């Protein structure tokens, strides 16, 4: 399949030709400042949000949870164009915010101060500080992506669990069981059978929109509150946020989910069964771990 997208923009950017597998796309990218993340402008269009019917044959259903949580009804959404991070926000980019006083906490540095590693150990609130700093610095509105924007960008015009097809392939994405023979790869612990750190952003190939590490490397915060059905997602793909505190449930059974925010994508420690483009996770906004980061969106209207 061949995808060709040409976007005309009234700002300075640069046009590059991206080849991802056998998918091709003209990608417009922009960078508002030296310390700012590089962005890719995603074209407007419609797509199917949620689990589409094609699934890999070798994926196991973890105790029936995939069927209960991931196999959602689908919903067609109409998306406006937006710019999204070509990579996850890096340690170096987040530290620029910290040094400038826009961010009050540092990301975790368990893996060293490599500026090209994704910023990890970042809470949802820390991500909000960062996008506010970018907005103030550049005059453009930066924010976290909505769950719909994230999935639209991750699917990149495809309809399969992975943007390259229905089966996992080597050297596509980082996860615990994503490789036939991971022994000897950087960060892989043969005794534990798992990777112990993320890779530098952009190590693996980009999807047809020119975006790297959407399926895995580190998990990524998005703006949305917890949603129990895709029917809750606005048709324009904006974030599901009925109130600013995400206080949604009155029953004692579901009260623990009040205040939680959504996480998209998997991480380097994840099992293969979690590397599905439509998979949704959630946690409290102060949650921070060395496998959780984020990427940004900038408005281009």
C-alpha positions in Angstrom: 0.0 0.0 0.0 1.3 3.5 -0.8 0.3 6.5 1.2 1.2 10.0 -0.1 0.3 13.0 2.0 1.2 16.6 1.2 0.4 19.2 3.8 0.6 22.9 3.0 1.4 25.0 6.0 1.7 28.7 6.7 4.8 28.5 8.9 8.4 27.6 8.4 9.1 23.9 8.5 10.9 21.4 6.2 9.6 18.6 4.0 11.2 15.2 4.1 10.5 11.9 2.4 10.1 9.0 4.9 10.3 5.4 4.0 9.0 3.0 6.7 9.0 -0.6 5.5 7.1 -0.5 2.2 5.0 2.5 3.4 5.9 5.9 2.1 4.7 9.4 3.0 5.7 13.0 2.5 6.1 14.4 6.1 6.2 18.0 7.1 8.2 18.6 10.2 8.9 21.6 12.3 11.0 22.6 15.3 10.1 25.9 17.1 13.4 26.4 18.9 16.8 24.7 19.5 15.6 23.1 22.8 12.1 22.2 21.4 11.1 18.7 20.3 11.0 18.0 16.6 7.4 17.7 15.5 5.7 16.0 12.5 2.5 17.5 11.1 -0.1 14.8 10.9 -2.7 15.4 8.1 -6.4 15.7 8.7 -8.5 12.6 8.1 -10.8 10.0 9.6 -10.0 6.7 11.2 -11.4 3.9 13.3 -10.6 4.3 17.0 -10.4 1.2 19.1 -9.6 -2.5 18.5 -10.1 -3.4 14.9 -10.9 -7.1 14.2 -7.5 -8.3 12.9 -5.2 -9.8 15.6 -2.0 -11.8 15.6 -2.5 -15.5 16.0 0.1 -15.9 18.7 -1.2 -13.3 21.1 -2.6 -14.8 24.3 -5.4 -13.3 26.3 -4.1 -12.5 29.7 -6.7 -14.0 32.0 -9.5 -12.7 29.7 -8.5 -9.1 30.4 -7.8 -8.3 26.7 -11.3 -9.4 25.8 -12.8 -7.3 28.6 -10.6 -4.2 28.3 -9.0 -4.0 24.9 -11.7 -5.5 22.7 -13.8 -2.3 22.6 -16.6 -1.3 20.2 -15.0 0.9 17.6 -15.9 4.5 16.7 -15.1 6.5 13.6 -13.5 9.8 14.4 -12.8 12.9 12.2 -9.4 14.4 13.0 -8.0 17.8 12.3 -4.4 18.3 11.4 -2.0 18.6 14.3 1.7 18.4 15.0 3.0 15.6 17.3 6.5 14.8 18.6 8.5 12.8 16.1 10.0 11.1 19.2 9.2 10.8 22.9 10.4 13.9 24.8 14.0 13.2 25.6 16.0 13.6 28.9 17.9 16.5 27.3 14.7 18.3 26.2 13.1 18.0 29.6 16.3 19.1 31.4 16.2 22.3 29.3 12.9 23.1 30.9 14.2 22.3 34.4 17.3 24.5 33.9 15.1 27.3 32.6 12.9 27.1 35.7 9.8 26.0 33.8 9.9 22.5 35.3 10.5 22.1 39.1 11.4 18.4 39.1 13.9 16.4 37.2 13.1 13.2 35.3 14.6 10.0 36.7 18.2 9.5 35.7 18.5 5.8 36.5 19.9 5.1 33.0 22.4 8.0 33.1 22.1 11.5 31.7 22.0 10.5 28.1 20.2 13.4 26.4 18.8 11.1 23.6 17.1 8.7 26.0 13.4 9.3 26.6 12.6 11.3 29.8 11.2 8.8 32.3 9.8 9.0 35.8 7.7 11.9 34.6 4.3 12.3 36.2 1.3 13.6 34.3 1.6 16.9 36.2 5.3 17.1 35.2 4.3 16.7 31.6 1.9 19.6 32.0 4.6 21.8 33.4 6.7 21.0 30.3 4.1 21.7 27.7 3.2 25.0 29.5 6.9 26.0 29.4 7.0 25.2 25.6 3.9 27.3 25.1 5.3 30.3 27.0 8.6 30.0 25.2 7.4 29.6 21.6 4.0 31.4 21.6 2.4 28.2 20.1 0.0 26.1 22.0 1.7 22.9 23.2 -0.2 20.2 25.1 -0.4 16.4 25.6 -2.0 14.5 22.8 -5.5 13.2 23.3 -6.0 9.5 23.3 -7.5 9.7 19.9 -4.7 11.9 18.4 -2.2 9.4 19.8 -3.9 6.4 18.3 -4.5 8.2 14.9 -0.8 9.0 14.8 0.2 5.5 15.9 -2.0 3.7 13.3 -0.8 6.1 10.6 -3.5 5.0 8.1 -3.1 1.3 8.9 -5.7 -1.1 10.3 -3.6 -3.8 11.9 -2.3 -4.3 15.4 1.1 -3.1 14.3 1.7 -0.5 11.6 3.7 -3.0 9.5 1.2 -5.9 9.7 -0.4 -8.5 11.9 2.7 -10.3 13.2 5.6 -9.1 15.3 8.9 -8.7 13.4 12.4 -8.3 14.7 13.9 -4.8 14.8 10.6 -3.0 14.8 10.0 -2.2 18.5 11.4 -2.7 21.9 9.7 -5.1 24.4 10.5 -8.2 26.5 9.5 -10.8 24.0 9.6 -8.8 20.7 12.8 -10.5 19.4 13.5 -14.1 18.3 17.0 -13.9 19.7 17.6 -10.8 21.9 20.7 -12.2 23.6 23.6 -9.8 23.2 21.4 -6.8 22.5 22.1 -3.7 24.6 20.2 -3.6 27.8 19.0 -7.2 27.6 19.3 -9.3 30.8 19.5 -12.9 29.7 19.0 -14.3 33.2 15.7 -12.4 33.7 14.7 -12.5 30.0 13.9 -8.9 29.8 15.2 -5.5 28.7 16.2 -3.3 31.6 16.3 0.1 30.0 14.7 2.0 27.0 16.7 2.7 23.8 17.6 6.1 22.5 14.6 7.7 20.7 14.5 6.9 17.0 16.6 3.7 17.2 13.8 1.7 15.5 12.1 2.5 12.2 9.4 5.2 11.9 5.8 4.4 11.0 4.2 5.8 7.8 3.7 9.2 9.4 7.4 9.4 10.2 6.9 8.8 14.0 9.2 6.7 16.1 8.6 4.4 19.1 4.8 4.8 19.1 4.1 1.2 20.1 6.8 0.8 22.7 10.0 2.1 24.3 8.3 3.9 27.2 4.6 4.3 28.0 3.2 7.8 27.2 0.8 10.0 29.1 -2.1 11.5 27.2 -4.6 14.2 28.3 -7.7 12.0 28.7 -9.5 11.0 31.9 -10.5 7.3 32.2 -13.0 6.3 29.6 -15.0 3.1 29.9 -16.3 3.0 26.3 -15.0 4.4 23.0 -18.4 6.0 22.6 -17.2 8.5 25.3 -14.5 9.8 22.9 -15.5 13.1 21.2 -16.1 12.7 17.4 -13.5 15.3 16.7 -10.8 13.4 18.5 -10.3 15.8 21.3 -9.6 14.6 24.9 -12.3 13.0 27.0 -12.2 15.3 30.0 -15.7 15.9 31.5 -14.1 17.8 34.3 -10.6 19.0 35.1 -10.1 16.6 38.1 -11.5 13.5 36.3 -14.0 12.8 39.1 -16.3 10.6 37.1 -17.5 7.8 39.3 -19.9 7.9 42.3 -20.2 4.2 43.1 -17.9 2.7 45.7 -16.9 0.0 43.2 -15.4 2.4 40.7 -14.4 5.2 43.0 -10.7 4.3 42.9 -10.6 5.3 39.2 -11.5 8.9 40.0 -8.7 11.2 39.1 -6.8 8.8 36.9 -5.4 9.7 33.5 -4.8 7.6 30.4 -1.5 6.1 29.2 -0.9 4.9 25.6 1.7 2.6 24.2 3.8 0.0 25.9 7.3 -0.1 27.3 10.6 -2.0 27.2 9.6 -4.4 30.0 6.2 -5.2 28.5 5.2 -8.6 27.1 4.3 -9.0 23.5 0.6 -9.2 24.4 0.7 -5.6 25.4 2.2 -4.3 22.2 -1.1 -3.6 20.5 -1.8 -0.1 19.0 -5.3 0.1 20.5 -4.3 -0.9 24.0 -5.2 1.6 26.8 -3.6 1.8 30.3 -4.4 4.2 33.2 -3.0 5.4 36.4 -3.1 8.3 38.9 -1.5 11.5 37.6 1.3 11.4 40.2 2.4 7.9 39.1 6.1 7.8 38.0 8.2 4.9 37.0 11.3 4.5 34.9 9.3 3.1 32.0 6.8 6.0 31.7 7.3 9.2 29.7 5.3 11.3 27.1 5.4 13.1 23.8 3.9 16.5 22.9 1.3 17.9 20.5 1.4 21.4 19.1 -1.6 23.1 17.4 -1.0 24.3 13.9 -4.2 26.1 13.1 
